[in-house]
């Protein structure tokens, strides 16, 4: 019989779990600090007891910024083999998490395949899958059917579940009294709003939150409290509906912790650069320093095709000010389902943002590879540079595509290479 129910319960009892040992092996944090922050909810280790291949990964205060990759099939592009290749590519390029957002087909078989193959944490949004699984219109779904889907995902080994439990009737009223340019842009949020409005009932996950916690506690699932009212454009950023939902998420977080259920908070969205810091600090304050998981944020709305860049700019700023988990954005965002090349571009851009933020917030040894790169550049050691590059393959390809006459230098500078010219003089 296990001596603890969840990672949080174990931490509060002073028990070091195998997943905690995984975290301690790669993070610059002491055993005592990890236990204390897990016990307070400032760190989460999503680790469903049924995900047997999982390597424990920590998210939160004092840890390196983690990167999530979204994938999954749609009605227009339903090829689970392709999505599996995307997951494998994401792991190759060091993503820390995979979220399956599939909305058509045999979603359970694919989900189980992911869990069996992935060594990193896996997340889902059961609200989507309830519509897919039942084949019903949103308003016809029953209370039990919502929770049956949650339990199925937990049984399958999903490590964190995005549930929009804070989008209650009060938040819906806030949308009515504070009109938005883009309205509700969260898929899960829009499904729940439709259910609530047409049935004239409260959000089932808000009204029956303890039923949700029962499932999370049973399987040790981390609850990722979704931001159903995240802004879909800069004009809607940091408005009353967003803040209304965030306040509720803070209240639900405290209650989840009384049940030893780990929590992450999901955040915006589209946010002007000058409001990113405020958004992060407000979330940390209202949600009691729970780990913060952000999509982007995208800092401009006018760059379709380049949204991995707009998101990386916002992501670096957000993580520097305390965000703990960045959801990648690909060049295909707002345009189509991403292809393999889009996935790679999104992962690398988001990893750059996360790494830059880790340096800025003083994570021990975060800048070590950058110092190595500086030494290799000083020595004109090209193989050394490739060895510490974020994407060695691309760096090598660029170098080899334009060979200079002066082999030590590059084809931009040749004999004018400043490093080569002054290295021996100084």
C-alpha positions in Angstrom: 0.0 0.0 0.0 1.4 3.4 -1.0 2.2 5.8 1.8 1.0 8.8 -0.1 -1.8 9.8 -2.5 -0.2 12.5 -4.6 3.2 14.2 -5.0 1.9 17.0 -2.8 0.8 14.6 -0.1 4.2 12.9 -0.2 6.0 16.3 0.1 3.9 17.2 3.1 4.8 13.9 4.7 8.5 14.4 3.9 8.6 11.5 1.5 11.0 11.7 -1.5 9.2 10.0 -4.5 11.0 8.5 -7.5 9.7 11.5 -9.5 11.2 13.9 -7.1 14.5 12.2 -7.5 14.3 12.7 -11.2 13.8 16.4 -10.6 16.6 16.7 -8.1 19.0 15.0 -10.6 18.6 17.8 -13.2 17.6 20.9 -11.2 19.7 23.2 -9.0 17.5 22.9 -6.0 18.0 21.1 -2.7 15.9 18.3 -1.4 14.6 20.5 1.4 13.6 23.3 -1.0 11.8 20.9 -3.3 9.8 19.4 -0.5 8.8 22.7 0.9 7.7 24.2 -2.4 5.8 21.1 -3.4 4.1 21.1 -0.1 3.1 24.8 -0.5 2.0 24.3 -4.1 4.7 26.5 -5.6 6.1 23.5 -7.5 4.1 20.8 -9.3 5.3 17.4 -10.6 2.6 16.1 -12.9 2.9 12.3 -12.6 -0.1 10.1 -13.0 0.5 6.8 -11.3 -0.6 5.0 -14.5 2.1 6.7 -16.6 4.8 4.1 -16.0 7.4 5.4 -18.5 7.3 8.9 -17.1 10.5 10.8 -16.1 9.5 13.2 -13.3 9.6 16.8 -14.4 9.1 19.8 -12.1 7.3 23.0 -12.8 7.5 26.1 -10.6 9.5 28.4 -8.4 13.3 28.0 -8.6 13.2 25.5 -11.5 14.1 25.9 -15.1 11.3 27.1 -17.4 9.5 24.1 -19.1 8.2 23.9 -22.7 4.9 22.2 -23.8 4.0 21.1 -27.3 0.4 20.9 -28.5 -0.6 18.4 -31.2 -3.7 16.4 -32.2 -5.9 15.6 -35.1 -8.8 17.7 -36.5 -11.7 16.9 -38.7 -9.8 18.3 -41.7 -6.5 16.5 -40.9 -7.0 13.2 -39.1 -3.7 11.2 -39.2 -2.6 9.9 -35.9 0.6 8.6 -37.4 1.5 12.1 -38.3 0.8 13.4 -34.8 2.9 10.6 -33.4 5.8 11.7 -35.5 5.3 15.3 -34.3 5.5 14.0 -30.7 8.7 12.1 -31.4 10.2 15.2 -33.1 9.2 17.4 -30.1 11.0 15.0 -27.7 14.0 14.9 -29.9 14.2 18.7 -29.6 13.8 18.5 -25.8 10.2 19.5 -25.2 9.2 18.8 -21.6 5.5 18.0 -22.2 3.0 16.9 -24.9 -0.6 18.0 -25.0 -3.0 15.9 -27.1 -5.8 18.2 -28.3 -7.4 15.7 -30.7 -11.1 16.3 -31.5 -12.0 13.5 -33.9 -11.5 9.8 -34.4 -10.3 7.1 -32.0 -8.9 9.6 -29.5 -8.5 7.1 -26.7 -6.3 4.7 -28.7 -4.0 7.5 -29.7 -3.9 8.9 -26.1 -3.0 5.4 -24.8 -0.3 5.1 -27.5 1.2 8.5 -26.4 1.2 7.6 -22.8 3.0 4.3 -23.6 5.7 6.0 -25.7 6.3 9.3 -24.0 8.9 9.7 -21.2 7.6 13.3 -20.6 4.4 14.4 -19.0 1.2 14.3 -21.2 -1.8 16.6 -20.9 -5.3 16.7 -22.4 -8.5 18.7 -22.4 -11.3 16.3 -21.5 -14.0 18.9 -22.4 -13.2 18.5 -26.1 -13.1 14.8 -25.8 -16.5 14.6 -24.1 -18.1 16.1 -27.3 -16.1 13.7 -29.5 -16.7 10.6 -27.3 -20.5 11.1 -26.9 -21.2 12.5 -30.3 -23.7 14.9 -28.7 -24.3 18.6 -29.0 -22.7 20.4 -26.2 -26.0 21.4 -24.5 -27.1 17.7 -24.5 -24.1 16.4 -22.5 -25.0 15.2 -19.0 -23.2 15.9 -15.8 -22.1 12.3 -15.5 -20.8 12.3 -19.1 -18.5 15.3 -18.3 -16.9 13.4 -15.4 -16.8 10.0 -17.1 -14.5 11.6 -19.7 -12.3 13.0 -17.0 -12.0 9.6 -15.3 -11.2 7.9 -18.6 -8.3 10.3 -19.2 -7.1 9.8 -15.7 -7.3 6.0 -16.0 -5.3 6.2 -19.3 -2.4 7.9 -17.4 -2.7 11.6 -18.3 -0.5 13.6 -16.0 -2.3 17.0 -16.2 -5.8 17.9 -17.2 -6.9 21.3 -18.4 -10.3 22.0 -16.9 -12.0 25.4 -17.3 -13.5 25.3 -13.8 -13.2 29.1 -13.2 -15.5 30.0 -16.0 -18.7 30.2 -13.9 -21.9 32.1 -14.5 -20.5 35.2 -12.8 -17.7 35.2 -15.4 -20.2 34.8 -18.2 -22.1 37.8 -17.0 -18.8 39.7 -17.0 -18.5 39.0 -20.7 -22.0 40.4 -21.3 -21.3 43.6 -19.4 -17.8 44.0 -20.7 -18.1 43.3 -24.5 -15.0 41.9 -26.2 -13.6 42.3 -29.7 -12.9 38.5 -30.1 -15.3 37.1 -27.4 -14.4 33.6 -26.1 -11.5 32.1 -28.1 -10.8 29.1 -25.9 -12.3 25.9 -27.4 -13.0 24.4 -24.0 -14.3 27.7 -22.7 -16.7 28.1 -25.6 -18.1 24.6 -25.2 -18.8 25.3 -21.5 -20.3 28.7 -22.2 -22.7 27.1 -24.7 -23.6 24.4 -22.2 -24.2 26.9 -19.4 -26.2 29.4 -21.4 -28.4 26.9 -23.2 -29.1 24.9 -20.1 -29.2 27.9 -17.7 -27.0 26.0 -15.3 -23.7 26.6 -13.5 -20.4 25.2 -14.9 -20.4 21.6 -13.9 -16.7 21.6 -13.0 -17.2 24.7 -10.8 -20.4 23.5 -9.1 -19.0 19.9 -8.6 -15.4 20.8 -8.1 -14.9 18.2 -5.3 -16.0 15.5 -7.7 -13.2 16.6 -10.0 -10.7 16.6 -7.1 -11.8 13.1 -6.1 -10.5 11.9 -9.6 -7.3 13.9 -9.5 -6.4 12.7 -6.0 -7.2 9.0 -6.9 -4.8 9.0 -9.9 -2.4 11.8 -8.8 -3.4 14.0 -11.7 -2.2 17.6 -11.7 -5.1 20.0 -12.3 -4.3 22.6 -14.9 -7.0 25.3 -14.3 -7.7 26.6 -17.8 -8.2 30.2 -18.8 -11.5 30.0 -20.7 -11.6 33.7 -21.0 -8.0 34.4 -22.1 -7.8 37.3 -24.5 -7.7 36.5 -28.2 -6.3 39.9 -29.2 -4.4 42.8 -27.7 -7.6 44.9 -27.3 -9.1 42.3 -25.0 -6.0 41.8 -22.8 -6.2 42.2 -19.0 -10.0 43.0 -19.2 -12.7 42.4 -16.5 -13.7 38.9 -17.7 -10.1 37.7 -17.7 -9.6 39.0 -14.1 -12.9 37.7 -12.9 -12.0 34.2 -14.0 -8.5 34.5 -12.5 -9.9 35.5 -9.1 -12.0 32.3 -9.1 -9.1 30.2 -10.2 -7.2 31.4 -7.1 -10.1 30.3 -4.9 -10.2 26.9 -6.5 -6.5 26.5 -6.2 -6.6 26.9 -2.4 -9.4 24.4 -2.1 -7.6 21.8 -4.4 -4.5 22.1 -2.1 -6.6 21.1 0.9 -7.1 17.8 -0.9 -3.4 17.4 -1.8 -4.2 18.0 -5.5 -1.5 19.7 -7.4 -2.5 22.8 -9.5 -1.2 24.8 -12.4 -2.8 28.0 -13.6 -3.2 28.7 -17.3 -2.7 32.3 -18.5 -3.1 34.5 -21.6 -3.1 34.7 -24.5 -2.5 37.9 -26.4 -1.0 40.6 -24.2 0.9 43.9 -25.1 4.5 43.7 -24.2 4.1 46.5 -21.6 1.4 44.4 -19.8 3.2 41.1 -19.6 5.0 41.7 -16.3 1.8 42.9 -14.7 -0.2 39.8 -15.8 2.4 37.5 -14.4 2.7 39.2 -11.1 -1.1 39.5 -10.8 -1.5 35.8 -11.4 1.1 34.9 -8.9 -0.5 37.1 -6.3 -4.1 36.0 -6.9 -3.3 32.3 -7.3 -0.9 32.1 -4.3 2.3 31.5 -6.3 1.0 28.4 -8.0 2.9 27.4 -11.2 1.9 29.6 -14.1 1.4 28.1 -17.6 1.2 30.6 -20.5 0.4 30.4 -24.2 2.9 32.9 -25.6 1.8 35.4 -24.7 1.7 36.8 -28.2 2.7 40.5 -28.1 1.2 41.6 -31.5 -1.7 40.4 -33.6 -0.4 41.1 -37.0 2.2 38.5 -37.7 0.5 35.3 -38.9 3.1 33.0 -40.2 5.6 34.4 -37.6 3.6 33.9 -34.5 6.3 31.6 -33.1 8.4 34.8 -32.9 5.8 37.0 -31.4 5.1 34.3 -28.8 8.8 33.8 -28.0 9.2 37.5 -27.3 6.2 37.4 -24.9 7.3 34.1 -23.5 10.8 35.3 -22.6 9.3 38.3 -20.9 6.7 36.3 -19.1 9.1 33.6 -17.8 11.6 36.3 -16.8 8.9 37.7 -14.5 7.9 34.4 -13.0 5.9 32.2 -15.6 7.0 28.6 -15.1 5.7 26.8 -18.2 5.6 28.0 -21.8 3.2 26.5 -24.4 4.8 26.6 -27.7 3.4 28.5 -30.7 4.2 27.5 -34.2 4.4 29.5 -37.5 1.1 27.9 -38.4 -0.8 29.4 -35.4 -4.1 31.0 -36.5 -3.7 29.5 -40.0 -3.7 25.7 -40.1 -2.7 22.5 -38.3 1.1 22.6 -37.9 3.3 20.3 -40.0 6.6 18.7 -38.8 8.7 21.7 -39.7 6.3 24.0 -37.9 6.6 21.9 -34.8 10.4 22.1 -34.8 10.4 25.9 -35.3 7.9 26.3 -32.5 9.8 24.1 -30.1 13.2 25.8 -30.8 11.7 29.3 -30.6 10.0 28.5 -27.2 13.1 26.8 -25.9 15.1 29.9 -26.7 12.6 32.1 -24.8 12.7 29.7 -21.8 16.5 29.6 -21.8 16.8 33.4 -22.1 14.4 33.8 -19.2 16.2 31.3 -17.0 19.4 33.3 -17.4 17.6 36.5 -16.6 16.0 35.2 -13.4 19.3 33.7 -12.2 18.7 29.9 -12.4 22.0 28.5 -11.3 24.2 27.3 -14.3 21.6 28.4 -16.8 24.2 30.5 -18.7 26.9 27.7 -18.6 26.3 26.7 -22.3 26.4 30.3 -23.3 29.8 30.7 -21.7 31.0 27.6 -23.5 29.8 29.0 -26.8 31.7 32.2 -26.1 34.9 30.2 -25.5 34.4 28.1 -28.7 33.8 31.3 -30.7 37.0 32.8 -29.3 38.9 29.7 -30.3 37.1 29.5 -33.7 36.2 26.0 -32.7 33.3 25.2 -35.0 32.7 21.6 -33.8 32.6 23.0 -30.3 30.0 25.6 -31.3 27.8 22.9 -32.9 28.0 20.8 -29.7 26.4 23.4 -27.5 24.0 25.0 -30.1 20.3 24.8 -29.5 19.9 23.2 -32.9 23.2 21.6 -33.9 21.8 20.3 -37.2 20.7 23.7 -38.5 23.9 25.4 -37.4 26.0 22.8 -39.2 23.9 23.0 -42.3 24.3 26.8 -42.5 28.1 26.6 -42.0 28.5 23.9 -44.6 26.3 25.6 -47.2 28.8 28.5 -47.6 32.4 27.4 -47.1 34.9 30.3 -46.7 38.4 30.4 -48.3 39.8 31.1 -44.8 38.7 27.9 -43.1 38.9 29.1 -39.6 36.5 32.0 -40.3 33.1 32.2 -41.9 32.1 33.4 -45.3 30.8 36.7 -43.9 34.2 37.9 -42.7 36.9 35.7 -44.1 40.2 37.3 -43.6 38.4 40.3 -41.9 37.5 38.0 -39.0 37.9 40.2 -35.9 38.4 37.3 -33.6 41.2 35.8 -35.7 42.8 39.2 -36.3 43.1 40.1 -32.6 43.2 36.8 -30.8 47.0 36.6 -30.6 47.5 40.3 -30.2 45.5 40.5 -27.0 
